[in-house]
Amino acid sequence: MNLRHHNAEDANAIVHLFTSVFATSEGEAEGALIGKLAADLLETPDDRDLFNYVAVDSDCVVASIFFTRLEFDNKCDAFILAPVAVRSDRQREGIGQALIGHGLNDLRERGVDFVLTYGDPDFYQKVGFQQISPTTIRAPFRLSQPEGWLGQSLGIKSIETLTGTCACVNAFNDPVYW
């Protein structure tokens, strides 16, 4: 299994992966929505605002994760981990956790202070995320499932230092994702 940054040749496989995984687990409409999100994220114009990692096995993309910049009033270097997809027939092999760990380590080496995510607490706590209150650290939009708002510090700063208004990249700038 090769864990790496995506390249331009991976784009179609990444979009297909997100579309198929979310269609299988959440229905066709959700698959189309998250597939479009993945395509839009890949179009993020500034490479400093997007990190996408893939797990490749036998020249096939079997998992992909996105980290995109979040901007806070206090100018901390923060990203959100979302979305995450592992091919349906390869789930429960630890691929997602390994890929997330790989991405977090890369961001830590780049000096990123914090990573937030919005998802299943049981899954993300396995890779170091802790639940946080949306009143303590505000999301860009009102959360439909506030128990899924999680974060972790990648350095010495406390996650509670993230304050004020939060803004996300354009692809996430729609309440449907929150």
Secondary structure, DSSP 8 states (H G I E B T S, - for coil): -EEEE--GGGHHHHHHHHHHHHHHHH-HHHHHHHHHHHHHHHT-S-GGGEEEEEEEETTEEEEEEEEEEEEETT---EEEEEEEEE-GGGTTSSHHHHHHHHHHHHHHHTT--EEEEES-HHHHGGGT-EE--TTTS--SS--SSGGGEEEEESSSS-GGG--S-EEE-GGG-SGGG-
